[in-house]
């Protein structure tokens, strides 16, 4: 890896190669506590947290265009305030959902989703399907410029990752978390119609990107698990999701014919992911995140069972709020073991919560630097 110019990319390449005892890539999942630390005077709004906390350059170039937590609509819905409810307001968001927010505040908390745009085949075809059209010109705005940036990043050794909203996350954004569970039984034709559109769009956008560049990874934002395991059964995952995943993955791989790159597949899901690891390995998954500890995910135990699985996450957000001694015990338990085996990027298993003090988080970063190498 001596020819890799980007220091973050060098660490990331060691991670993907599962190099034993390699210096870890220092990064973080995100922050819910940032505003509190700003109000307390520890950081400023525009501070570079990478410098303060010792994070590495990302080492990765993410290609968008296919959604993340919401369907990749083009055009998206116009954001509109539908009702004023005193301290709250009901808003139609860019994904067509009716969302109850605190008035004047749109992020930093979990909003209440009141309604979703797809109720049946009529609302799907009338209001939504056309927003998934891969031929919409706006989808490819600045394509040449974006791909030139990707080629430049590739030249510095960065991992090229195509991000895609996972099938379950996509369906949930269209139909709603509770309503979706009924639709699998009551209207499977609607589910398949939505997934056909997902595949058609994902295949078209990845094909457009692959005219310019080859992928190292495809990332599916799935969120198919909750505290006690998957939200639908393995048989339903195989029936309603995997045929579309398998076709997309096959098409992407064909377009990389002759590539020397090893192609990785990452699945990102909250909750207890343990029951679906073997399941998603059926479609070629070799990388999973973020391993929520409160749901029973212990990355040490998971590494013992899956020595070849790339793992990111797994640092208990609750322990970061439990004081320096608790932080030390957990890091001493996790980091040496995982680093010795390679293929691990430690991050908080979700955004750093408001209960975490700045002093304790700084201690955490200092210990991580000590245990994780240079």
Secondary structure as GFF3:
##gff-version 3
##sequence-region A 1 374
A	DSSP	alpha_helix	7	16	.	.	.	ID=ss1
A	DSSP	alpha_helix	34	39	.	.	.	ID=ss2
A	DSSP	alpha_helix	49	53	.	.	.	ID=ss3
A	DSSP	beta_strand	60	63	.	.	.	ID=ss4
A	DSSP	beta_strand	80	85	.	.	.	ID=ss5
A	DSSP	beta_strand	88	92	.	.	.	ID=ss6
A	DSSP	beta_strand	98	102	.	.	.	ID=ss7
A	DSSP	beta_strand	112	115	.	.	.	ID=ss8
A	DSSP	alpha_helix	121	123	.	.	.	ID=ss9
A	DSSP	pi_helix	124	128	.	.	.	ID=ss10
A	DSSP	three_ten_helix	129	132	.	.	.	ID=ss11
A	DSSP	three_ten_helix	137	140	.	.	.	ID=ss12
A	DSSP	alpha_helix	143	155	.	.	.	ID=ss13
A	DSSP	beta_strand	159	165	.	.	.	ID=ss14
A	DSSP	alpha_helix	167	175	.	.	.	ID=ss15
A	DSSP	alpha_helix	177	186	.	.	.	ID=ss16
A	DSSP	alpha_helix	188	210	.	.	.	ID=ss17
A	DSSP	beta_strand	217	221	.	.	.	ID=ss18
A	DSSP	beta_strand	225	226	.	.	.	ID=ss19
A	DSSP	beta_strand	229	230	.	.	.	ID=ss20
A	DSSP	alpha_helix	234	237	.	.	.	ID=ss21
A	DSSP	pi_helix	238	242	.	.	.	ID=ss22
A	DSSP	alpha_helix	243	254	.	.	.	ID=ss23
A	DSSP	beta_strand	264	269	.	.	.	ID=ss24
A	DSSP	three_ten_helix	274	276	.	.	.	ID=ss25
A	DSSP	alpha_helix	277	281	.	.	.	ID=ss26
A	DSSP	beta_strand	287	290	.	.	.	ID=ss27
A	DSSP	three_ten_helix	293	295	.	.	.	ID=ss28
A	DSSP	alpha_helix	299	305	.	.	.	ID=ss29
A	DSSP	beta_strand	310	313	.	.	.	ID=ss30
A	DSSP	alpha_helix	317	320	.	.	.	ID=ss31
A	DSSP	alpha_helix	324	341	.	.	.	ID=ss32
A	DSSP	beta_strand	344	345	.	.	.	ID=ss33
A	DSSP	alpha_helix	358	372	.	.	.	ID=ss34
###
